[in-house]
Each structure stands twice: as structure tokens, then as C-alpha cells.
Amino acid sequence: MEPGDLLLINPMELHRPILEQGSMYERFVLWINRDFLEGISRTEPLDRCFDTSAPNHTHLIRAGKSERADMMTRLAELVRESYSRDFGSSISAYGLFLQFMVQLNRLAMHTKAEESQQLSQLVQNTLQYITEHLAEPISLEQLAARFFVSKYHLSHAFSREVGVSIYRYIMLRRLLLARQLLTQGQSAKQVCRSCGFSDYTSFYRAFKSEYGISPGQFISVK
């Protein structure tokens, strides 16, 4: 990561910064509702930059110095207008957002995808299985038996390539799914059952530990 980098992250994609000890880290996060994007850009889709199936898709955009400065200026103006009570501020913010997304898509279309470290077939298969069975009980023992490897080998390979333990990864994926389902209007108890938690108490504790608020509080403030 370098100052000014732009990262395009879809809702269910796990990500985390790996920081050198003592280094400074600051980020700006812009949450974008995909339904909103689709509703305002039917002829030229503004969500194209998030399409992981596109041939040249990349999560990382490292723009030139002038483009970086322009994007940051536009983002700062967007934030200012969003919180302003001046006449026409909402219209101005809407226009700035459209300009920002057009520029973001142009940069994404002209950015060559970086070659990333390839995951082993074992880890790829494990990730796919977890994704397809989040609502079911999943254990290290079960995964090791399914892929005919030892628990130690699978655990070691997964942690080395993904950067977190299998247990932590499953928990984070379930919590991401939980947030998405809560946002869509499902009750906390429904979400608990849909995300593979053994009981509501476990779900409640995990959600509050990760996000700092309870599932019920998240529903009330979303």
C-alpha cells in the first residue's frame, strides 16, 4: 500500500491492512449502495469498477500524482456538501458523487490488474467450501477430512496464504453476511440461524465484539 491508493472492495470480500510496526495509517471509507448505483446508471453502469468477472478487474488503483490529488479534492468536496445545510447542497453532493464515480471507473478501466500471489488448490477449495456452507456447522476436523489432509497441514497452509486462521476467517465471513442480512431487514434471530451460529448468545457476543454494537443496535442505526 502507498499513500493515495484506491481500493475497490465488494461487501462480502474480506480485507485487512498489514502494517509495519510504528507506521502511520489513515484511510477514508466511502460506502456505496449498489442498488443506488444501478438505479442511476443504466446506460453506462457506474458499478463496473466493482465487477470481479471483468477481464481486467483490479482491487487496487494507483493513480498518478495529479489524478490522486483530483480524486482527493473531489472526495473532500463531496463530504463537505453532504454535511452542509447551504442551499442546493444535496444536489451539489449528488453531482460530485457522479463525477467521482465516473473518474473512478475511468481509472479502473485503464489500470492493469496486478498479479497477486496464487493460492494453492487446497486453500482455494477450502475457501469455496466455506463460502457455500456458511449456514452449516464447519470445523477444522471436518475440512481436513473432506480434503484428505491433516489438520495441522490445512491450518498451516490456510493461515500462511490467507493471513488469518480458518476459525477467524469463518467467523468474519459469517459476521459480514450477518451485517448484510440485517441491512436487508431480517431480524437478528433470523440472521443468527442463516449465518451458521450455534445459538443467539454466541452470535450476539461475536457481533458486539467485532463491531462494538449489538445486532439490535445495528438494526436501529443502519
N, C-alpha and C positions, 0 to 999 in steps of 0.2 A: 504494500500500500504506500502511496505517495500523497502529499498534500494536494487537494483538488480532485482526487479520483472520484468518479461517479460509479456507484454500484447499483445494479438493477436486480432487485430481489423479489421473487414471487411469494405470495402469502405462505405457502407450505414448504418453502426452502429454508433449511437450517443454515445459519451462518454465524461466524464469530471472528473477532479480530484476534490475532496472535501478536502480542506486544512485547517488545524488548523491555527489560526491567528499567524503570525510571524514565521511560519515554512518554512524551505528551500525546494525548489522544483526544480529538474533538470531532464530532460528527453532527451533521444536520440530517434529520429524517423527514421525508415527505411521504405521508401515507396517501395513496391514490386508490379510490374506489373504481374497480374495473367496469362495473355496470355503468357508472357515470361516464367513463371514457368511451365506452361503446355507444352510449346514447348521443354523444356529441360529435362522433367522428365515423359515420357510416361509410362515407365515400373514400376517405383516406384514414384508416384506423390508427389512432394515436397510441394504441396498446401494442403496436407491432414490435416495439423495442423489448417487450417482455415475453415475446413468443419464443419459447425454448426449442420449438421444432424448426425455426427458420435456419437455413443453411449456414449463415454467418453469425448466429446468435452469440453474444458475449455478455457476461455479467459485469465485466469491468470496462469502463470507458475512461481513457486517459487522454483528455483533450489537450490542445495546445494552450500556451500561456494566455493568449488573448481570448480564446473561446472559453477557457476556465473562468477568467475574470468576468466575462459577459454573463455566463451562467450564474455565477455567484451574485452579481449585481441584480439580475432579474429575479432570483430567488429572494433576495433581501427586500426588493420592492414588493414582491408578492406577499411576503409575511407582513410588511408594513401596511399594505392596503387591506389585508384580511382582518387586521385588528383596528383599523381606522374607522371613525364614525363620520368622516367627511362625506359630503355629497358625492354619490356615484362610486363610492369605494368598492362596493361589491361588484359592480360592472367592471371597474378597473382591474380588480383582482382576477376576475374571470378571464379577461383579455390577457393579462400577464401569464396566467396559468397555461392558456392555449399556446402562447408564444414559447413558453418554457418547454412544453411537451413537443412542439414541432422541432425545436432546436435539439432536444434530447434524442428524438427519433432520427434526425439527420446525422447526428454524431454516431449513433448506434449503427446506422446503415453503412457508414464509412470507416468503422473500426474493425480491424481484423481480429477475429477471435484468438485469444491466447491459447497456446497448447498447455493444458493442465496435466498434472500427474495422473496417470491412468490407474484406476482402481483395479485390484485383482478380481478375477471372476468370482472367487469365493465371497469377497466383500460386496460386489455388485449384486450377487444372488441374495445375500443376506439383507441388503437394503431393500431390494424389491419385495422379498417375503414380508419384511416388517411393514412396508407400505400397504401391502394387500391384506394384512391380518391385524391391523391396529386395534380392531374392536374385540379381538380374541386374546386369551392369555398367551404370552410369549416369554420363554425363558431361555437362558444361555444353553442349558442342557438340551432343550427341545431343538434349538437351532443347530447345535453341534451334531446331534443325532441325524437331523434331516440332511445335512451336507457331508456326513461321514468323516468328520474331523474331530479332534479332541477339543474340549472346552478351552484349554489353555491356548492352543493354536488359533482358534477362531477369535478369542478375546484379544489376543496379542495383535493379530493382523488387523482387526477392526479398529482398535484404539490407535494403532500406528498410522493407518491410512485415512481414517475419518477424523481423528483428533479428539474423540470422546469415547467413553466406554459404551458397550451395547446397551446396558441398563439406562444410562443417561440419555442416549440417543432416542430410545423408545419413549422415555418419559417426555422429552422435549417435543417429539412428534405428536404424542397424544395431547399435550397441552396446546400446541399450535392448532391442532384440529378442534380442540375444545373451544378455543377463542373464536375460531371461525364459525362454529355451530351456534355459540352464544350470540354472536353478532347477527346470525340469520334468524334469531328469535326462538330457538329451542330453550326449554327450561334447563336449569342446572342438573336436575336429576336425569332428564333425558340424555343430556350430554355425557354425563358420567357413564351411563350404560353404553352409549355409542362409541366411546373412546377407550374401552377396554380396562377401566379401573375396576378393581375387585369390590370396592364399596365406596359410598359417598364420602366417608371420612377421609379416606386416602386421597380421593380426588380433591377435596376441599383443601387439605394440607399442602398437597403438591402445587395446586394453583396459586394459593396465597403465598407460598414460599418463593415461587418463581416470579410472580407479577406484583406482589405486595398488597393485593386486594383479594377479597373473596369472589367466587363466581357470581354471587348475588349482587355484590357491589359493582362488578364489571358490567352486568346487565343494566344496572340503573344509570351508569355514566357513559355507556358506549354511544 
